[in-house]
Amino acid sequence: MIDQIRHLQSREPFETFALELANGRIIQIHDRHEVATAAGTHGYAVVGVLYETGTFEIINVSQIVSVSVGLHQKVKTELAARRAEVEERYGVSER
């Protein structure tokens, strides 16, 4: 898993990728500098994620169930639902 993340982080050109955690959370990585990897102690690899707010999170790689390129399908679905809600609320018609 850590090798997949490092590979995606180093790709040229960089492409957004998603980390899906065991608890169902999806973390979208939009910039290679938002994520860091480390071997960790006692053989446990960890991933650090830096958020726009300046906060960060350390995730044990064993908690990552999948890594995918692009926007995760769950995120796409949530964005489509939000857009539909806004369009309905403000009376925006389709283009």
A tleap script that builds the chain and sets N, CA, C and O, in Angstrom:
source leaprc.protein.ff14SB
mol = sequence {
  NMET ILE ASP GLN ILE ARG HIE LEU GLN SER
  ARG GLU PRO PHE GLU THR PHE ALA LEU GLU
  LEU ALA ASN GLY ARG ILE ILE GLN ILE HIE
  ASP ARG HIE GLU VAL ALA THR ALA ALA GLY
  THR HIE GLY TYR ALA VAL VAL GLY VAL LEU
  TYR GLU THR GLY THR PHE GLU ILE ILE ASN
  VAL SER GLN ILE VAL SER VAL SER VAL GLY
  LEU HIE GLN LYS VAL LYS THR GLU LEU ALA
  ALA ARG ARG ALA GLU VAL GLU GLU ARG TYR
  GLY VAL SER GLU CARG
}
set mol.1.N position { 0.826 -1.200 0.000 }
set mol.1.CA position { 0.000 0.000 0.000 }
set mol.1.C position { 0.869 1.263 0.000 }
set mol.1.O position { 0.607 2.210 -0.742 }
set mol.2.N position { 1.900 1.262 0.838 }
set mol.2.CA position { 2.767 2.436 0.923 }
set mol.2.C position { 3.469 2.686 -0.404 }
set mol.2.O position { 3.681 3.837 -0.786 }
set mol.3.N position { 3.832 1.613 -1.113 }
set mol.3.CA position { 4.479 1.776 -2.417 }
set mol.3.C position { 3.513 2.371 -3.441 }
set mol.3.O position { 3.925 3.173 -4.279 }
set mol.4.N position { 2.243 1.993 -3.386 }
set mol.4.CA position { 1.236 2.570 -4.291 }
set mol.4.C position { 1.103 4.065 -4.046 }
set mol.4.O position { 1.051 4.855 -4.988 }
set mol.5.N position { 1.049 4.447 -2.781 }
set mol.5.CA position { 0.906 5.861 -2.434 }
set mol.5.C position { 2.124 6.638 -2.902 }
set mol.5.O position { 1.985 7.719 -3.473 }
set mol.6.N position { 3.295 6.113 -2.673 }
set mol.6.CA position { 4.532 6.789 -3.108 }
set mol.6.C position { 4.584 6.915 -4.625 }
set mol.6.O position { 5.012 7.939 -5.157 }
set mol.7.N position { 4.143 5.863 -5.320 }
set mol.7.CA position { 4.108 5.918 -6.784 }
set mol.7.C position { 3.161 7.025 -7.259 }
set mol.7.O position { 3.530 7.832 -8.112 }
set mol.8.N position { 1.952 7.063 -6.715 }
set mol.8.CA position { 0.975 8.088 -7.126 }
set mol.8.C position { 1.464 9.483 -6.769 }
set mol.8.O position { 1.226 10.435 -7.512 }
set mol.9.N position { 2.133 9.608 -5.658 }
set mol.9.CA position { 2.654 10.896 -5.219 }
set mol.9.C position { 3.728 11.430 -6.162 }
set mol.9.O position { 3.866 12.641 -6.329 }
set mol.10.N position { 4.483 10.528 -6.773 }
set mol.10.CA position { 5.608 10.957 -7.611 }
set mol.10.C position { 5.287 11.044 -9.100 }
set mol.10.O position { 6.144 11.453 -9.885 }
set mol.11.N position { 4.085 10.674 -9.505 }
set mol.11.CA position { 3.738 10.665 -10.937 }
set mol.11.C position { 3.797 12.049 -11.557 }
set mol.11.O position { 3.468 13.052 -10.922 }
set mol.12.N position { 4.221 12.079 -12.802 }
set mol.12.CA position { 4.244 13.315 -13.599 }
set mol.12.C position { 3.412 13.081 -14.837 }
set mol.12.O position { 3.721 12.154 -15.587 }
set mol.13.N position { 2.394 13.846 -15.098 }
set mol.13.CA position { 1.882 14.879 -14.197 }
set mol.13.C position { 1.142 14.249 -13.027 }
set mol.13.O position { 0.651 13.123 -13.117 }
set mol.14.N position { 1.071 14.985 -11.938 }
set mol.14.CA position { 0.385 14.506 -10.749 }
set mol.14.C position { -1.114 14.402 -11.022 }
set mol.14.O position { -1.690 15.261 -11.690 }
set mol.15.N position { -1.739 13.349 -10.502 }
set mol.15.CA position { -3.184 13.184 -10.590 }
set mol.15.C position { -3.739 13.020 -9.184 }
set mol.15.O position { -3.146 12.349 -8.339 }
set mol.16.N position { -4.889 13.646 -8.947 }
set mol.16.CA position { -5.587 13.486 -7.683 }
set mol.16.C position { -5.786 11.998 -7.402 }
set mol.16.O position { -6.067 11.220 -8.313 }
set mol.17.N position { -5.640 11.612 -6.139 }
set mol.17.CA position { -5.949 10.232 -5.775 }
set mol.17.C position { -6.654 10.200 -4.427 }
set mol.17.O position { -6.653 11.183 -3.686 }
set mol.18.N position { -7.251 9.063 -4.123 }
set mol.18.CA position { -8.056 8.928 -2.909 }
set mol.18.C position { -7.561 7.776 -2.057 }
set mol.18.O position { -7.140 6.738 -2.566 }
set mol.19.N position { -7.620 7.979 -0.750 }
set mol.19.CA position { -7.344 6.934 0.222 }
set mol.19.C position { -8.673 6.576 0.871 }
set mol.19.O position { -9.356 7.447 1.410 }
set mol.20.N position { -9.041 5.309 0.823 }
set mol.20.CA position { -10.253 4.863 1.502 }
set mol.20.C position { -9.842 4.136 2.771 }
set mol.20.O position { -9.064 3.183 2.724 }
set mol.21.N position { -10.365 4.588 3.907 }
set mol.21.CA position { -9.992 4.015 5.189 }
set mol.21.C position { -10.966 2.923 5.611 }
set mol.21.O position { -12.086 2.846 5.106 }
set mol.22.N position { -10.532 2.086 6.534 }
set mol.22.CA position { -11.344 0.965 7.017 }
set mol.22.C position { -12.662 1.430 7.628 }
set mol.22.O position { -13.643 0.686 7.608 }
set mol.23.N position { -12.703 2.648 8.172 }
set mol.23.CA position { -13.933 3.159 8.777 }
set mol.23.C position { -14.882 3.797 7.760 }
set mol.23.O position { -15.926 4.333 8.134 }
set mol.24.N position { -14.516 3.740 6.463 }
set mol.24.CA position { -15.372 4.282 5.412 }
set mol.24.C position { -15.030 5.699 4.975 }
set mol.24.O position { -15.559 6.173 3.970 }
set mol.25.N position { -14.157 6.384 5.707 }
set mol.25.CA position { -13.750 7.741 5.320 }
set mol.25.C position { -12.954 7.705 4.032 }
set mol.25.O position { -12.208 6.765 3.758 }
set mol.26.N position { -13.135 8.754 3.252 }
set mol.26.CA position { -12.366 8.937 2.027 }
set mol.26.C position { -11.538 10.204 2.196 }
set mol.26.O position { -12.060 11.249 2.582 }
set mol.27.N position { -10.254 10.104 1.905 }
set mol.27.CA position { -9.381 11.275 1.945 }
set mol.27.C position { -8.871 11.499 0.531 }
set mol.27.O position { -8.165 10.657 -0.023 }
set mol.28.N position { -9.230 12.636 -0.048 }
set mol.28.CA position { -8.775 12.998 -1.391 }
set mol.28.C position { -7.455 13.747 -1.274 }
set mol.28.O position { -7.321 14.671 -0.472 }
set mol.29.N position { -6.503 13.348 -2.066 }
set mol.29.CA position { -5.195 14.009 -2.116 }
set mol.29.C position { -5.136 14.769 -3.438 }
set mol.29.O position { -5.129 14.165 -4.510 }
set mol.30.N position { -5.092 16.100 -3.354 }
set mol.30.CA position { -5.135 16.937 -4.552 }
set mol.30.C position { -3.769 17.496 -4.950 }
set mol.30.O position { -3.624 18.094 -6.017 }
set mol.31.N position { -2.774 17.301 -4.092 }
set mol.31.CA position { -1.435 17.831 -4.363 }
set mol.31.C position { -0.427 16.896 -3.714 }
set mol.31.O position { -0.640 16.443 -2.589 }
set mol.32.N position { 0.647 16.607 -4.393 }
set mol.32.CA position { 1.649 15.670 -3.883 }
set mol.32.C position { 2.214 16.096 -2.532 }
set mol.32.O position { 2.695 15.257 -1.771 }
set mol.33.N position { 2.159 17.395 -2.226 }
set mol.33.CA position { 2.721 17.894 -0.978 }
set mol.33.C position { 1.749 17.762 0.197 }
set mol.33.O position { 2.090 18.116 1.325 }
set mol.34.N position { 0.548 17.256 -0.062 }
set mol.34.CA position { -0.436 17.049 1.001 }
set mol.34.C position { -0.231 15.723 1.725 }
set mol.34.O position { -0.881 15.466 2.738 }
set mol.35.N position { 0.655 14.889 1.221 }
set mol.35.CA position { 0.826 13.556 1.789 }
set mol.35.C position { 2.304 13.226 1.943 }
set mol.35.O position { 3.131 13.585 1.105 }
set mol.36.N position { 2.617 12.527 3.042 }
set mol.36.CA position { 3.983 12.064 3.284 }
set mol.36.C position { 3.904 10.635 3.801 }
set mol.36.O position { 2.932 10.250 4.451 }
set mol.37.N position { 4.924 9.865 3.510 }
set mol.37.CA position { 4.943 8.473 3.957 }
set mol.37.C position { 6.198 8.233 4.779 }
set mol.37.O position { 7.229 8.878 4.583 }
set mol.38.N position { 6.084 7.284 5.707 }
set mol.38.CA position { 7.242 6.925 6.529 }
set mol.38.C position { 7.129 5.462 6.926 }
set mol.38.O position { 6.034 4.918 7.073 }
set mol.39.N position { 8.269 4.853 7.093 }
set mol.39.CA position { 8.297 3.442 7.476 }
set mol.39.C position { 7.705 3.231 8.858 }
set mol.39.O position { 7.181 2.152 9.135 }
set mol.40.N position { 7.770 4.216 9.729 }
set mol.40.CA position { 7.230 4.079 11.072 }
set mol.40.C position { 8.117 3.216 11.940 }
set mol.40.O position { 9.182 2.773 11.509 }
set mol.41.N position { 7.682 2.979 13.156 }
set mol.41.CA position { 8.461 2.162 14.078 }
set mol.41.C position { 7.932 0.738 14.104 }
set mol.41.O position { 6.745 0.506 13.875 }
set mol.42.N position { 8.786 -0.184 14.375 }
set mol.42.CA position { 8.426 -1.600 14.484 }
set mol.42.C position { 7.771 -2.133 13.211 }
set mol.42.O position { 6.921 -3.023 13.261 }
set mol.43.N position { 8.180 -1.575 12.068 }
set mol.43.CA position { 7.663 -2.065 10.795 }
set mol.43.C position { 6.307 -1.529 10.388 }
set mol.43.O position { 5.789 -1.919 9.341 }
set mol.44.N position { 5.710 -0.644 11.183 }
set mol.44.CA position { 4.403 -0.085 10.841 }
set mol.44.C position { 4.574 1.157 9.994 }
set mol.44.O position { 5.133 2.154 10.449 }
set mol.45.N position { 4.095 1.101 8.762 }
set mol.45.CA position { 4.167 2.256 7.879 }
set mol.45.C position { 3.032 3.222 8.214 }
set mol.45.O position { 1.940 2.808 8.602 }
set mol.46.N position { 3.310 4.501 8.059 }
set mol.46.CA position { 2.307 5.526 8.328 }
set mol.46.C position { 2.258 6.515 7.166 }
set mol.46.O position { 3.224 6.680 6.421 }
set mol.47.N position { 1.109 7.163 7.037 }
set mol.47.CA position { 0.900 8.200 6.040 }
set mol.47.C position { 0.475 9.453 6.791 }
set mol.47.O position { -0.423 9.411 7.632 }
set mol.48.N position { 1.125 10.564 6.481 }
set mol.48.CA position { 0.732 11.851 7.044 }
set mol.48.C position { -0.022 12.629 5.988 }
set mol.48.O position { 0.407 12.701 4.837 }
set mol.49.N position { -1.147 13.214 6.378 }
set mol.49.CA position { -1.947 14.009 5.459 }
set mol.49.C position { -2.043 15.419 6.020 }
set mol.49.O position { -2.459 15.610 7.163 }
set mol.50.N position { -1.656 16.412 5.213 }
set mol.50.CA position { -1.734 17.819 5.598 }
set mol.50.C position { -2.969 18.419 4.956 }
set mol.50.O position { -3.157 18.312 3.744 }
set mol.51.N position { -3.814 19.052 5.763 }
set mol.51.CA position { -5.049 19.660 5.258 }
set mol.51.C position { -4.866 21.153 5.024 }
set mol.51.O position { -3.937 21.764 5.551 }
set mol.52.N position { -5.764 21.735 4.227 }
set mol.52.CA position { -5.696 23.167 3.895 }
set mol.52.C position { -5.735 24.050 5.134 }
set mol.52.O position { -5.207 25.162 5.118 }
set mol.53.N position { -6.346 23.575 6.192 }
set mol.53.CA position { -6.476 24.346 7.429 }
set mol.53.C position { -5.170 24.431 8.205 }
set mol.53.O position { -5.068 25.175 9.181 }
set mol.54.N position { -4.162 23.658 7.765 }
set mol.54.CA position { -2.897 23.620 8.468 }
set mol.54.C position { -2.824 22.482 9.467 }
set mol.54.O position { -1.781 22.261 10.081 }
set mol.55.N position { -3.912 21.762 9.635 }
set mol.55.CA position { -3.910 20.604 10.519 }
set mol.55.C position { -3.394 19.395 9.756 }
set mol.55.O position { -3.359 19.393 8.526 }
set mol.56.N position { -2.995 18.372 10.491 }
set mol.56.CA position { -2.528 17.161 9.831 }
set mol.56.C position { -3.001 15.940 10.604 }
set mol.56.O position { -3.444 16.034 11.748 }
set mol.57.N position { -2.898 14.815 9.958 }
set mol.57.CA position { -3.346 13.557 10.530 }
set mol.57.C position { -2.330 12.482 10.154 }
set mol.57.O position { -1.819 12.457 9.034 }
set mol.58.N position { -2.048 11.602 11.100 }
set mol.58.CA position { -1.168 10.466 10.852 }
set mol.58.C position { -2.044 9.214 10.810 }
set mol.58.O position { -2.814 8.953 11.734 }
set mol.59.N position { -1.917 8.452 9.738 }
set mol.59.CA position { -2.755 7.270 9.542 }
set mol.59.C position { -1.851 6.048 9.420 }
set mol.59.O position { -0.890 6.051 8.652 }
set mol.60.N position { -2.163 5.018 10.175 }
set mol.60.CA position { -1.455 3.750 10.051 }
set mol.60.C position { -1.881 3.122 8.725 }
set mol.60.O position { -3.076 3.035 8.443 }
set mol.61.N position { -0.943 2.693 7.924 }
set mol.61.CA position { -1.248 2.150 6.599 }
set mol.61.C position { -2.198 0.954 6.685 }
set mol.61.O position { -2.946 0.692 5.743 }
set mol.62.N position { -2.175 0.237 7.792 }
set mol.62.CA position { -3.087 -0.904 7.936 }
set mol.62.C position { -4.552 -0.472 7.939 }
set mol.62.O position { -5.437 -1.307 7.751 }
set mol.63.N position { -4.822 0.817 8.150 }
set mol.63.CA position { -6.194 1.338 8.139 }
set mol.63.C position { -6.659 1.753 6.743 }
set mol.63.O position { -7.827 2.097 6.562 }
set mol.64.N position { -5.762 1.726 5.756 }
set mol.64.CA position { -6.111 2.091 4.384 }
set mol.64.C position { -6.507 0.826 3.638 }
set mol.64.O position { -5.709 -0.101 3.498 }
set mol.65.N position { -7.759 0.795 3.157 }
set mol.65.CA position { -8.241 -0.406 2.474 }
set mol.65.C position { -8.087 -0.320 0.964 }
set mol.65.O position { -8.016 -1.348 0.291 }
set mol.66.N position { -8.033 0.912 0.415 }
set mol.66.CA position { -7.805 1.035 -1.021 }
set mol.66.C position { -7.243 2.409 -1.360 }
set mol.66.O position { -7.424 3.385 -0.632 }
set mol.67.N position { -6.559 2.441 -2.491 }
set mol.67.CA position { -6.017 3.674 -3.046 }
set mol.67.C position { -6.487 3.715 -4.496 }
set mol.67.O position { -6.321 2.742 -5.232 }
set mol.68.N position { -7.077 4.844 -4.912 }
set mol.68.CA position { -7.574 4.932 -6.284 }
set mol.68.C position { -7.230 6.279 -6.893 }
set mol.68.O position { -7.134 7.289 -6.195 }
set mol.69.N position { -7.047 6.278 -8.201 }
set mol.69.CA position { -6.702 7.501 -8.929 }
set mol.69.C position { -7.989 8.258 -9.259 }
set mol.69.O position { -9.008 7.661 -9.606 }
set mol.70.N position { -7.918 9.582 -9.144 }
set mol.70.CA position { -9.072 10.424 -9.440 }
set mol.70.C position { -9.946 10.624 -8.223 }
set mol.70.O position { -9.592 10.235 -7.110 }
set mol.71.N position { -11.114 11.249 -8.458 }
set mol.71.CA position { -12.070 11.420 -7.375 }
set mol.71.C position { -12.707 10.075 -7.069 }
set mol.71.O position { -13.124 9.359 -7.979 }
set mol.72.N position { -12.780 9.738 -5.811 }
set mol.72.CA position { -13.409 8.493 -5.379 }
set mol.72.C position { -14.902 8.559 -5.724 }
set mol.72.O position { -15.507 9.629 -5.658 }
set mol.73.N position { -15.487 7.430 -6.086 }
set mol.73.CA position { -16.898 7.399 -6.483 }
set mol.73.C position { -17.808 7.945 -5.385 }
set mol.73.O position { -18.800 8.609 -5.686 }
set mol.74.N position { -17.495 7.684 -4.143 }
set mol.74.CA position { -18.302 8.195 -3.030 }
set mol.74.C position { -18.272 9.725 -3.008 }
set mol.74.O position { -19.292 10.362 -2.742 }
set mol.75.N position { -17.123 10.306 -3.283 }
set mol.75.CA position { -16.972 11.759 -3.311 }
set mol.75.C position { -17.741 12.332 -4.501 }
set mol.75.O position { -18.417 13.352 -4.365 }
set mol.76.N position { -17.645 11.687 -5.663 }
set mol.76.CA position { -18.399 12.144 -6.840 }
set mol.76.C position { -19.894 12.171 -6.546 }
set mol.76.O position { -20.583 13.126 -6.903 }
set mol.77.N position { -20.398 11.120 -5.895 }
set mol.77.CA position { -21.813 11.033 -5.570 }
set mol.77.C position { -22.220 12.147 -4.608 }
set mol.77.O position { -23.262 12.775 -4.796 }
set mol.78.N position { -21.412 12.398 -3.581 }
set mol.78.CA position { -21.702 13.464 -2.621 }
set mol.78.C position { -21.701 14.831 -3.294 }
set mol.78.O position { -22.565 15.661 -3.012 }
set mol.79.N position { -20.739 15.070 -4.180 }
set mol.79.CA position { -20.675 16.356 -4.890 }
set mol.79.C position { -21.882 16.548 -5.802 }
set mol.79.O position { -22.431 17.647 -5.880 }
set mol.80.N position { -22.295 15.495 -6.486 }
set mol.80.CA position { -23.474 15.584 -7.365 }
set mol.80.C position { -24.724 15.897 -6.553 }
set mol.80.O position { -25.563 16.687 -6.985 }
set mol.81.N position { -24.854 15.284 -5.383 }
set mol.81.CA position { -26.017 15.543 -4.522 }
set mol.81.C position { -26.015 16.984 -4.018 }
set mol.81.O position { -27.063 17.629 -3.985 }
set mol.82.N position { -24.863 17.488 -3.631 }
set mol.82.CA position { -24.760 18.886 -3.175 }
set mol.82.C position { -25.105 19.846 -4.298 }
set mol.82.O position { -25.818 20.830 -4.096 }
set mol.83.N position { -24.587 19.548 -5.489 }
set mol.83.CA position { -24.864 20.425 -6.631 }
set mol.83.C position { -26.361 20.455 -6.933 }
set mol.83.O position { -26.925 21.525 -7.161 }
set mol.84.N position { -27.005 19.291 -6.935 }
set mol.84.CA position { -28.442 19.217 -7.198 }
set mol.84.C position { -29.215 20.014 -6.148 }
set mol.84.O position { -30.180 20.704 -6.478 }
set mol.85.N position { -28.798 19.922 -4.899 }
set mol.85.CA position { -29.458 20.663 -3.822 }
set mol.85.C position { -29.334 22.167 -4.027 }
set mol.85.O position { -30.308 22.900 -3.862 }
set mol.86.N position { -28.142 22.628 -4.386 }
set mol.86.CA position { -27.916 24.061 -4.616 }
set mol.86.C position { -28.716 24.538 -5.821 }
set mol.86.O position { -29.338 25.600 -5.780 }
set mol.87.N position { -28.699 23.754 -6.890 }
set mol.87.CA position { -29.441 24.129 -8.090 }
set mol.87.C position { -30.935 24.221 -7.796 }
set mol.87.O position { -31.617 25.123 -8.283 }
set mol.88.N position { -31.435 23.287 -7.001 }
set mol.88.CA position { -32.859 23.305 -6.656 }
set mol.88.C position { -33.171 24.510 -5.761 }
set mol.88.O position { -34.174 25.196 -5.959 }
set mol.89.N position { -32.321 24.755 -4.797 }
set mol.89.CA position { -32.536 25.852 -3.859 }
set mol.89.C position { -32.535 27.211 -4.553 }
set mol.89.O position { -33.346 28.078 -4.227 }
set mol.90.N position { -31.639 27.394 -5.495 }
set mol.90.CA position { -31.490 28.693 -6.138 }
set mol.90.C position { -32.107 28.749 -7.536 }
set mol.90.O position { -31.935 29.734 -8.254 }
set mol.91.N position { -32.810 27.712 -7.914 }
set mol.91.CA position { -33.518 27.718 -9.185 }
set mol.91.C position { -32.616 27.753 -10.401 }
set mol.91.O position { -32.964 28.343 -11.424 }
set mol.92.N position { -31.468 27.128 -10.293 }
set mol.92.CA position { -30.542 27.092 -11.414 }
set mol.92.C position { -30.968 25.985 -12.359 }
set mol.92.O position { -31.164 24.845 -11.940 }
set mol.93.N position { -31.111 26.317 -13.626 }
set mol.93.CA position { -31.487 25.288 -14.595 }
set mol.93.C position { -30.232 24.675 -15.198 }
set mol.93.O position { -29.148 25.255 -15.141 }
set mol.94.N position { -30.399 23.495 -15.776 }
set mol.94.CA position { -29.253 22.836 -16.419 }
set mol.94.C position { -28.767 23.646 -17.599 }
set mol.94.O position { -29.526 24.378 -18.234 }
set mol.95.N position { -27.507 23.500 -17.872 }
set mol.95.CA position { -26.901 24.259 -18.979 }
set mol.95.C position { -27.113 23.573 -20.268 }
set mol.95.O position { -26.674 24.064 -21.308 }
savepdb mol mol.pdb
quit
